[in-house]
């Protein structure tokens, strides 16, 4: 496993398992258990995924020392605010069954995220969280937050995939020592990404799938990845991306796939903001 070192010195696995849209708790517990047996040591969940309990059970029953597993969860919009965020954190910790958290993220840049950040700074200083960050904060929101608070976010989890590569955004993050983390690395299969001729042709050279090429491309960019799968064979496949390296030419070829547009939603769009703010799960 490769690790990235966050701005505060905490080491985070560059590859982990995401459990977004795994709402069946038994299934979620099973895939986290499978992932940990395969060798994954980073699990990404959120209060809005409604599966923190299953993640916690799998971690508890794994027999793996707690210090060896990097756990991320996130606070939702409706829990924003200094007092509410602290309560939401305690609820998540109870569901996860953990004494401390490795990474806590503000899930969306809406409502009183300044209040949430103040609560997170305090929890971080108390030693209850090893690292704090944000998710879906575009450069304007990120720079605003870090410019007016004591602690700079250590991670920003945003959409990054071959069709939405975010190179300029990554440069901004790096300038502020904020680690980029990718969600929707596979664009949820949109535009027949797994059958893309460029990706499959590169994959043939290394005996790898298009999915493995995508993960390797992101890892070589220094981006943390958290691909999800409910299938054990694909969990194994996603994990086996450290035994080859893409050439500079191949990295450049993949860059040609960039459309410069989100494959899902724009957080600056009025309808998107309204939908997310009213989202109840």
C-alpha positions, -999 to 999 in steps of 0.1 A, spaced: 0 0 0 11 35 -8 4 64 16 1 101 12 12 124 41 -13 151 50 -3 186 59 -3 177 96 19 146 92 -8 120 93 -4 92 68 -35 82 47 -37 52 24 -38 64 -12 -63 36 -20 -94 28 1 -130 15 -1 -160 38 -5 -194 26 6 -217 53 -10 -250 38 -21 -245 6 -1 -277 10 20 -282 -26 29 -264 -29 62 -256 -66 59 -242 -61 24 -222 -31 36 -207 -51 65 -199 -80 41 -180 -58 16 -161 -39 43 -151 -73 58 -140 -86 24 -120 -54 17 -102 -56 50 -93 -93 44 -80 -83 9 -57 -57 24 -77 -24 23 -69 -2 53 -90 28 45 -128 29 46 -149 60 36 -185 64 48 -208 93 57 -238 100 79 -258 105 47 -249 70 36 -268 55 65 -244 26 69 -219 38 96 -231 10 119 -222 -17 94 -188 -2 88 -182 -1 125 -193 -38 130 -170 -49 102 -140 -30 117 -147 -44 152 -150 -80 139 -120 -78 116 -94 -84 143 -72 -58 128 -57 -33 152 -76 0 152 -45 20 145 -40 2 112 -74 12 98 -80 47 85 -117 56 89 -134 86 72 -170 99 78 -187 131 69 -212 156 84 -243 164 63 -258 198 55 -287 195 80 -263 190 109 -242 221 101 -234 246 128 -210 245 157 -233 229 183 -251 207 158 -218 195 142 -205 183 176 -236 164 182 -235 149 148 -199 138 153 -209 120 186 -238 102 168 -214 91 140 -188 79 166 -215 59 185 -227 43 152 -191 35 142 -182 23 177 -149 42 176 -130 62 202 -114 84 176 -118 92 139 -91 94 113 -107 119 90 -139 140 94 -152 159 64 -178 186 58 -198 168 31 -212 198 12 -204 235 11 -239 246 23 -256 259 55 -234 270 84 -202 252 74 -182 278 92 -198 268 125 -191 231 116 -155 239 109 -151 256 143 -165 225 160 -142 203 140 -111 224 149 -120 219 185 -125 182 182 -92 180 163 -74 199 191 -90 175 217 -75 146 198 -108 130 188 -100 135 151 -66 129 135 -74 150 104 -102 173 92 -112 183 58 -140 191 33 -158 175 4 -172 192 -28 -156 225 -20 -147 242 -53 -117 266 -52 -137 297 -42 -153 280 -12 -121 263 -2 -100 295 -3 -127 314 16 -127 288 43 -90 284 47 -84 322 46 -106 329 76 -99 299 100 -70 288 120 -67 253 106 -65 246 68 -85 216 55 -61 187 51 -83 169 25 -108 179 -1 -128 151 -17 -143 160 -51 -153 144 -83 -123 134 -103 -123 109 -132 -110 107 -168 -139 128 -181 -135 155 -153 -99 156 -145 -96 188 -124 -59 195 -132 -61 232 -125 -80 226 -93 -54 201 -82 -27 228 -86 -47 251 -64 -51 224 -37 -14 216 -38 -5 253 -34 -25 253 -1 -12 218 9 -47 203 6 -48 167 -4 -71 159 -33 -93 128 -30 -115 115 -58 -151 104 -56 -167 88 -87 -133 78 -100 -151 56 -126 -178 82 -133 -203 55 -122 -198 38 -156 -211 68 -176 -201 72 -213 -192 35 -214 -160 43 -195 -151 6 -189 -152 0 -227 -133 32 -236 -109 22 -265 -80 42 -251 -83 28 -216 -88 -7 -227 -59 -6 -252 -36 7 -225 -49 -20 -202 -41 -47 -227 -4 -37 -226 -3 -43 -188 -29 -71 -185 -52 -48 -166 -88 -36 -169 -99 -1 -178 -109 3 -141 -74 -6 -130 -59 19 -155 -81 47 -142 -71 40 -106 -34 38 -115 -37 71 -134 -52 88 -104 -27 73 -80 2 85 -102 -13 120 -100 -10 117 -62 -48 116 -58 -64 95 -31 -90 70 -45 -119 52 -28 -136 30 -55 -167 11 -44 -177 -24 -54 -201 -49 -39 -183 -77 -57 -153 -94 -41 -135 -101 -74 -137 -64 -83 -125 -54 -48 -95 -76 -55 -90 -61 -90 -92 -25 -77 -66 -33 -51 -41 -48 -76 -29 -15 -91 6 -12 -75 25 -37 -97 27 -15 -129 33 21 -138 18 42 -167 43 60 -189 43 98 -194 29 92 -228 0 72 -215 -7 97 -188 -9 123 -215 -32 102 -237 -56 98 -208 -56 136 -203 -72 139 -238 -104 123 -224 -111 154 -202 -143 172 -210 -138 198 -183 -174 192 -171 -189 173 -141 -205 140 -151 -231 144 -123 -239 179 -110 -225 214 -106 -224 226 -70 -227 262 -82 -260 255 -99 -292 268 -83 -312 236 -87 -283 215 -74 -279 236 -43 -316 235 -37 -318 197 -41 -288 191 -18 -300 214 8 -334 196 10 -319 161 7 -331 138 34 -319 104 21 
